[in-house]
Amino acid sequence: MRRLFSTRVLFLTLLVFLVPAASRAQVSVGVSVRVGPPPLPVYEQPPCPVEGYMWTPGYWAYGDEGYYWVPGVWVAPPRVGVLWTPGYWGWNEGVYVFHAGYWGPHIGFYGGVNYGFGYGGVGFVGGEWRGERFAYNTAVVNVNRTVIHNTYINNTVIVNNRTVNRTSFNGGPGGIGARPTRGEMSASRERHMQPTAMQVSHQHSAGSNRANFASDNHGRPATAAMGRVDAREGKQQARIANGARSGQLTPRETGRLENREANINREVRNDRAANGGKLTPQERAQVNHQQNNASRTSIHIGKWWSVARKKRFFFVTCGRATAS
């Protein structure tokens, strides 16, 4: 099964790079497995740390060693006016397929899954954009109103169900029977934006922590939600992504830095597995040292490329292209 999964992931990864950049945000690329995800865990939402941040619900992702929980987290949207449509698992011809989440002007279909905190299965009632600012509905989301003042209360959106449906997938045996509404179908045809670099980093970090795997936590992750994405790792992933996109990092350099980050994450995962999901002070210091080295390397490469590009421009404009 792992060989089949790896082959499928490789194919889908190649597909992403073959799709033109302009239309790539319209393509939802996921993975498919034959075993359904566990039920959604019950957890409390941490308070919003910064005005303008938006809640992205936790979900079950899938890796080489099975399902692992990606904690719900507050993140900065990629721009003003967009909303987050969560990803979801859907049954399709004998397998469970993950439909990736995306940013867009309207909320699309997310399988009818009740993620809570404004995501009750259809749409989002946890807040709304009012001009350049996002207003939070404190009837359903946790906001510290002594820090964040752009709030309102709308209790009419609360649905009091005695039975809370924690099913985490749509369709198939035991799944949610929801189907897209006309509005959700219309939203699916809008131009979408992919998860931000911080969101991608957040999922990578979750997959490196053995305590998040359902095989270890039996569907009850110790950290089901977080106030922020791990800032250190997120900045490094964003730096690599920006360097690759701008041309400051070659594909080989990008791959080398990504491999270094993967090795650090693997080491963290192994250390956590050996210590009950935690790192010792010595291990944490070693990880920080490795991250410092990785950060200095990516910054050095970026500066070197920037200087080289300026020199090339100087030589070309002076008629000495051979020196470039």
Backbone torsions as a table, in degrees:
resi	resn	phi	psi	omega
1	MET	NA	-38.5	179.6
2	ARG	-64.1	-37.5	179.4
3	ARG	-64.8	-41.6	178.3
4	LEU	-63.3	-43.0	179.9
5	PHE	-62.3	-45.2	-178.5
6	SER	-63.4	-40.1	179.4
7	THR	-63.9	-40.9	-178.6
8	ARG	-67.7	-40.9	178.2
9	VAL	-62.5	-41.2	178.8
10	LEU	-61.7	-43.5	179.1
11	PHE	-62.0	-45.2	-178.9
12	LEU	-66.2	-35.5	177.2
13	THR	-64.1	-44.0	177.1
14	LEU	-62.4	-36.4	-179.5
15	LEU	-62.9	-39.5	180.0
16	VAL	-59.4	-42.7	-177.5
17	PHE	-76.7	-19.5	178.1
18	LEU	-82.0	-22.3	179.6
19	VAL	-75.5	134.2	177.6
20	PRO	-55.9	145.3	-175.4
21	ALA	-59.4	-36.2	-176.3
22	ALA	-64.9	-31.1	-176.9
23	SER	-106.4	0.2	-175.6
24	ARG	-62.2	-34.2	-178.6
25	ALA	-67.0	-16.5	179.6
26	GLN	-84.1	-11.9	-173.8
27	VAL	-97.6	127.0	177.4
28	SER	-99.8	108.6	-178.3
29	VAL	-108.0	123.3	-179.8
30	GLY	-134.4	-169.7	177.9
31	VAL	-117.6	161.7	180.0
32	SER	-133.1	138.6	-179.9
33	VAL	-137.7	167.0	-176.7
34	ARG	-95.7	-8.6	179.3
35	VAL	-110.5	130.0	-177.9
36	GLY	-70.8	156.1	179.6
37	PRO	-71.4	156.3	177.0
38	PRO	-67.1	168.1	175.1
39	PRO	-63.4	159.0	177.2
40	LEU	-69.1	134.3	176.6
41	PRO	-73.2	155.7	176.3
42	VAL	-90.9	128.8	-178.8
43	TYR	-153.7	165.9	177.5
44	GLU	-97.2	146.2	179.1
45	GLN	-85.0	126.6	175.5
46	PRO	-69.3	155.1	-179.5
47	PRO	-66.3	148.6	178.0
48	CYS	-62.8	125.4	-174.0
49	PRO	-81.2	-28.4	-174.6
50	VAL	-141.3	138.0	176.0
51	GLU	-61.5	134.5	-178.6
52	GLY	102.0	-18.8	176.7
53	TYR	-72.4	150.9	-178.7
54	MET	-125.5	149.1	-176.0
55	TRP	-81.9	131.2	173.6
56	THR	-118.6	115.1	-173.6
57	PRO	-63.1	153.4	174.4
58	GLY	-70.2	157.2	-178.3
59	TYR	-155.7	162.7	176.2
60	TRP	-89.9	120.1	172.8
61	ALA	-101.5	172.5	-176.8
62	TYR	-129.7	132.0	177.7
63	GLY	-127.9	-171.4	-178.0
64	ASP	-60.4	-24.8	-177.5
65	GLU	-109.3	20.9	174.4
66	GLY	106.0	-165.0	-177.6
67	TYR	-73.3	140.5	173.0
68	TYR	-138.2	149.1	-175.0
69	TRP	-87.3	129.8	173.0
70	VAL	-100.7	110.1	-173.6
71	PRO	-59.4	144.9	170.9
72	GLY	-61.6	145.8	-174.5
73	VAL	-155.8	150.7	172.9
74	TRP	-84.5	131.0	-179.1
75	VAL	-136.0	160.7	174.7
76	ALA	-82.3	130.1	176.9
77	PRO	-68.5	157.8	-178.8
78	PRO	-67.9	-23.3	176.7
79	ARG	-164.9	170.0	179.1
80	VAL	-68.1	140.3	171.9
81	GLY	95.6	-5.5	-178.8
82	VAL	-101.6	155.5	179.4
83	LEU	-124.4	158.0	-177.3
84	TRP	-99.4	122.3	171.5
85	THR	-97.7	114.0	-176.2
86	PRO	-65.0	155.2	172.4
87	GLY	-76.9	165.2	178.9
88	TYR	-156.3	157.9	175.0
89	TRP	-93.3	135.1	179.2
90	GLY	-132.5	140.6	178.9
91	TRP	-76.8	132.1	-178.1
92	ASN	-152.2	106.3	174.8
93	GLU	53.2	49.2	172.9
94	GLY	90.5	-2.6	178.6
95	VAL	-133.2	160.2	176.0
96	TYR	-98.7	121.9	-176.8
97	VAL	-110.3	133.6	178.5
98	PHE	-91.7	125.9	177.4
99	HIS	-100.3	113.5	-172.7
100	ALA	-66.1	147.4	176.2
101	GLY	-75.4	166.6	-177.4
102	TYR	-158.6	162.8	174.3
103	TRP	-98.9	141.9	178.6
104	GLY	-166.7	173.0	-178.3
105	PRO	-68.7	-22.0	179.4
106	HIS	-136.5	158.5	178.8
107	ILE	-79.3	128.5	177.7
108	GLY	-95.7	-164.8	-178.7
109	PHE	-78.5	130.2	175.3
110	TYR	-129.1	37.9	170.3
111	GLY	80.2	3.8	-176.6
112	GLY	73.7	10.6	-177.4
113	VAL	-73.4	131.0	179.3
114	ASN	-88.0	90.8	179.3
115	TYR	-80.7	-13.6	179.8
116	GLY	81.2	174.7	176.2
117	PHE	56.5	44.7	178.4
118	GLY	101.5	-19.0	177.8
119	TYR	-102.5	83.6	-175.8
120	GLY	-88.5	3.2	-178.5
121	GLY	125.2	-30.2	177.4
122	VAL	-135.5	124.0	176.4
123	GLY	67.8	-163.2	179.7
124	PHE	-146.7	126.8	-176.6
125	VAL	-119.4	17.0	-178.2
126	GLY	-86.5	-1.8	-179.9
127	GLY	166.2	177.9	-178.6
128	GLU	-158.2	154.7	175.9
129	TRP	-80.6	131.9	174.6
130	ARG	-125.1	91.0	-174.0
131	GLY	71.2	-126.9	-177.8
132	GLU	-88.3	-2.9	-175.9
133	ARG	-117.9	149.6	177.8
134	PHE	-98.5	128.1	178.6
135	ALA	-100.9	137.4	-174.6
136	TYR	-104.1	133.5	175.4
137	ASN	-88.6	99.4	-174.4
138	THR	-72.6	0.3	173.9
139	ALA	-71.4	-23.6	-176.5
140	VAL	-130.7	-10.7	178.6
141	VAL	-122.5	153.6	-175.6
142	ASN	-93.1	109.1	-178.8
143	VAL	-131.6	133.0	174.9
144	ASN	-79.6	101.1	-173.3
145	ARG	-73.7	-7.3	173.1
146	THR	-78.9	-18.4	179.6
147	VAL	-106.6	-42.4	-178.2
148	ILE	-110.2	120.7	-173.4
149	HIS	-106.1	-10.0	-178.0
150	ASN	-85.5	74.7	-174.7
151	THR	-132.6	167.2	173.1
152	TYR	-154.4	170.3	179.8
153	ILE	-127.7	121.9	176.2
154	ASN	-131.6	93.2	-177.5
155	ASN	-76.2	-12.1	-176.7
156	THR	-68.6	-16.6	-177.8
157	VAL	-84.4	-7.5	-178.3
158	ILE	-78.9	127.6	177.2
159	VAL	-108.0	117.1	-177.8
160	ASN	-90.5	92.5	176.5
161	ASN	-100.5	132.4	177.4
162	ARG	-69.2	-35.8	179.1
163	THR	-103.9	116.9	179.2
164	VAL	-89.5	120.1	-179.8
165	ASN	-83.1	113.5	-178.4
166	ARG	-101.4	11.3	178.8
167	THR	-60.8	134.3	-172.6
168	SER	-107.5	12.7	-179.9
169	PHE	-144.0	160.9	-177.4
170	ASN	-108.7	138.3	174.5
171	GLY	79.2	176.9	177.0
172	GLY	70.0	-175.8	-179.4
173	PRO	-67.0	120.3	178.0
174	GLY	81.9	0.7	-177.1
175	GLY	-89.2	174.8	178.8
176	ILE	-77.8	137.0	-175.3
177	GLY	-92.9	17.2	-177.2
178	ALA	-67.3	148.6	175.6
179	ARG	-127.3	153.0	-177.7
180	PRO	-60.7	138.5	173.5
181	THR	-80.4	171.6	179.0
182	ARG	-61.8	-40.0	179.2
183	GLY	-65.9	-39.3	179.1
184	GLU	-68.3	-36.7	176.2
185	MET	-65.4	-38.6	177.4
186	SER	-65.3	-41.3	179.0
187	ALA	-63.5	-32.1	-178.9
188	SER	-68.0	-20.3	-179.3
189	ARG	-92.9	-2.1	177.8
190	GLU	-76.6	164.8	177.0
191	ARG	-73.3	126.0	-176.3
192	HIS	-109.7	162.7	175.5
193	MET	-120.9	139.2	-178.3
194	GLN	-70.9	164.7	174.1
195	PRO	-54.0	146.7	-179.5
196	THR	-71.1	166.7	178.6
197	ALA	-59.1	-35.0	178.1
198	MET	-66.7	-37.5	177.5
199	GLN	-67.3	-41.4	177.6
200	VAL	-63.0	-43.2	177.7
201	SER	-61.8	-39.0	180.0
202	HIS	-61.2	-42.9	178.8
203	GLN	-67.8	-41.2	178.1
204	HIS	-60.0	-42.7	-180.0
205	SER	-64.2	-40.8	178.8
206	ALA	-62.8	-38.9	-179.9
207	GLY	-71.6	-14.1	178.9
208	SER	-92.9	-4.6	-179.1
209	ASN	-104.3	111.1	-176.4
210	ARG	-59.2	-28.8	-178.5
211	ALA	-65.7	-16.3	179.6
212	ASN	-84.8	-12.0	-175.9
213	PHE	-77.3	135.2	-179.2
214	ALA	-61.2	-29.6	179.1
215	SER	-65.9	-21.8	178.5
216	ASP	-100.9	-42.0	-175.6
217	ASN	-95.5	-2.9	177.7
218	HIS	54.7	37.6	176.6
219	GLY	85.1	7.7	-179.8
220	ARG	-128.4	76.9	-178.6
221	PRO	-62.9	141.6	-179.1
222	ALA	-66.3	-37.6	178.4
223	THR	-114.4	93.6	-176.5
224	ALA	-89.3	-17.9	-179.0
225	ALA	-151.2	152.3	-178.9
226	MET	-136.9	153.6	177.0
227	GLY	-75.7	-36.0	-178.4
228	ARG	-141.0	160.3	169.8
229	VAL	-72.1	147.7	175.2
230	ASP	-53.2	107.1	-170.5
231	ALA	-63.1	-39.3	-175.2
232	ARG	-64.6	-52.6	-179.2
233	GLU	-67.1	-36.8	-179.8
234	GLY	-62.4	-41.8	178.9
235	LYS	-65.0	-38.9	179.8
236	GLN	-65.9	-43.9	178.1
237	GLN	-63.7	-40.3	178.8
238	ALA	-65.5	-37.7	179.2
239	ARG	-64.0	-42.4	178.9
240	ILE	-65.2	-45.2	-179.0
241	ALA	-62.4	-43.6	179.7
242	ASN	-66.2	-38.4	178.7
243	GLY	-64.8	-40.3	179.0
244	ALA	-68.6	-39.4	-177.3
245	ARG	-69.8	-35.7	-177.3
246	SER	-85.4	-10.7	-178.3
247	GLY	91.6	-0.1	178.1
248	GLN	-69.1	-24.5	176.9
249	LEU	-115.7	130.0	174.9
250	THR	-75.2	163.0	176.9
251	PRO	-55.0	-37.3	179.9
252	ARG	-67.6	-42.9	179.1
253	GLU	-66.8	-39.4	178.0
254	THR	-62.0	-45.5	179.1
255	GLY	-61.8	-38.6	-179.8
256	ARG	-65.1	-43.8	179.1
257	LEU	-68.3	-38.9	177.9
258	GLU	-63.9	-39.6	177.7
259	ASN	-64.0	-38.1	178.4
260	ARG	-64.7	-43.2	177.8
261	GLU	-63.0	-40.1	179.8
262	ALA	-64.1	-38.8	178.5
263	ASN	-65.5	-39.8	177.7
264	ILE	-63.7	-44.2	179.5
265	ASN	-63.6	-37.7	179.0
266	ARG	-66.2	-40.0	178.1
267	GLU	-64.7	-41.7	177.9
268	VAL	-62.3	-43.4	-179.8
269	ARG	-61.4	-43.3	-180.0
270	ASN	-66.3	-40.4	179.2
271	ASP	-65.3	-41.6	178.7
272	ARG	-64.6	-40.1	180.0
273	ALA	-62.4	-33.5	-178.7
274	ALA	-81.0	-14.0	-175.5
275	ASN	-126.1	32.7	175.3
276	GLY	67.3	31.5	177.5
277	GLY	89.5	3.6	-179.3
278	LYS	-121.7	164.8	175.5
279	LEU	-108.1	141.2	174.6
280	THR	-74.9	161.4	177.2
281	PRO	-56.1	-36.9	178.9
282	GLN	-66.9	-42.8	179.4
283	GLU	-66.3	-39.9	178.8
284	ARG	-63.5	-39.8	178.6
285	ALA	-64.8	-39.2	180.0
286	GLN	-66.5	-40.9	178.8
287	VAL	-63.9	-42.9	178.1
288	ASN	-61.0	-39.2	178.2
289	HIS	-63.9	-43.0	179.0
290	GLN	-65.7	-40.1	178.1
291	GLN	-66.0	-36.1	176.3
292	ASN	-60.6	-44.6	179.2
293	ASN	-63.7	-42.7	179.6
294	ALA	-64.0	-40.6	179.4
295	SER	-64.9	-43.0	179.8
296	ARG	-64.2	-36.9	179.5
297	THR	-63.8	-47.3	-178.0
298	SER	-66.5	-38.0	178.3
299	ILE	-66.7	-41.4	-179.4
300	HIS	-63.2	-44.3	179.8
301	ILE	-63.3	-42.6	179.8
302	GLY	-61.9	-43.2	179.5
303	LYS	-67.0	-40.9	179.7
304	TRP	-61.2	-43.0	-178.4
305	TRP	-67.8	-37.5	179.0
306	SER	-63.0	-42.8	178.6
307	VAL	-66.4	-42.6	-179.5
308	ALA	-62.4	-40.0	-179.6
309	ARG	-65.8	-39.0	178.3
310	LYS	-65.9	-40.2	179.0
311	LYS	-64.4	-41.0	-180.0
312	ARG	-63.0	-42.3	178.2
313	PHE	-61.2	-40.1	-178.8
314	PHE	-64.9	-46.4	-178.0
315	PHE	-66.8	-39.1	-179.4
316	VAL	-66.7	-45.6	-177.3
317	THR	-68.2	-21.6	178.8
318	CYS	-92.3	5.9	178.4
319	GLY	79.2	20.4	-179.8
320	ARG	-121.0	55.9	-175.4
321	ALA	-60.9	-25.3	-178.5
322	THR	-65.5	-23.5	-179.0
323	ALA	-79.6	-8.6	-177.7
324	SER	-84.6	NA	NA
